[in-house]
């Protein structure tokens, strides 16, 4: 079953997390995982079915045209998807993962497609 989740925010980049205490970083990842879990449930995913996805396509949209490093956004998002129990593993050997960034969209959002 394919599901699509839209969060009206983007995860922080690793650059934003540098120097923050471990507890604060863990809290940010937990909030993202909790949000993904609830939205996936609302989209029809059920944790009792032990469905974990092997394909993940993420599109992040930003209102401005500022340059962004795509790799810096992947870590927080993959950790949150794993913690929310939506993917088997966050390694490239077990997950078909792609991330695209769109700029000048007028909105800030993250769209996650899992199948």
N, C-alpha and C positions, 0 to 999 in steps of 0.2 A: 504494500500500500504506500503510495507516494503522498507525502504531506508537504505543505508549504507554511512556513512561519515567517511573520513579518514583525520586527521589533522597531519601534520608532526611535531608534538610537543606534549608535555604532559602538562596538567595544573599544576600550582604550587601547592605544598602541603600547608596545613594550617601552617605548621612550617615555610615556607618561607614568609608567610604573616604577621606573628606575629610582632608587633611593627611598621608596615608600617602605614602611615596615611590613614584614611578612604577613601579619594579621590583616592589615588593610588590603593587601593584594589578594589574599585568600577570600576576604569578604566580597571583593569585587567579582571574583570568579564565581563565588557561590551565588551571588545575586543574578548573574547571567545564566548560570545553570538552572536556578529556580524558575526564572522567567521562561527559559526554553522548555523546561519540563511542563509547565502549566499550559503554554501555548501549543505544544505538541499534543497534549491531552485534549485540548479544545479542538484541535484539527483532526482528531480521531484516533491518535496513537494511544495504545493501552499498555502500561508497564507489565500487567499480569500476563500478557501474551509473549513476553520476553523478546519482542521485536527490536532488533538493533539493526541499524541501517549500515550499508556498505558503500553507499554513494551519497555524496554531499556536495551541493553546489551553493555557493554563497555569493550574493551580490550586495555590496555596500554602496550606498548612495550618499553623496555629500552635497550640501548646497553651494559650496564655493569651489574654486578651481585650484586650491592649494595642493602642492605635490605631496604624495603620501607613499610610504614604503609598504608594499602589500604584505611582506613577510611579518612585519611588526604587528599586524592585526590578527594573523592566523593563530598565534599561540593562545591568546585568551579565549578565543572562540572555540578552538578545538578542545581545550581543557574543559570548557563549560559544556560542550556537547557530550564529552565522555562522562563528566560528573553527573549530567542529567540522565545518563544511561541510554542515550539515543544512538550511540555508535559503539562498535565493539572495541575499537582501539583507535588512537589518534596517530598511528604510524602509517607511512605511505605504503607499506606492504599490505595493510589490511583495510585501507580506506581509499576509495577513489574520490579525491577532494579537489575542488577548484574554487578559487576566489577571484572575483572581479570587482574592480572599483569603478564607479561612475561618478563623475564630477559635474558641477553646475546643473544639478537636478532640481534645486529649490527645496529639497527635503533631505533630512538626515534619517536614514533607516538601514536596517540590515534584513535582507531576505534570505532565508535558509530553506533550501529544498532538499528533502531526504527521501531516498527510495532504495 
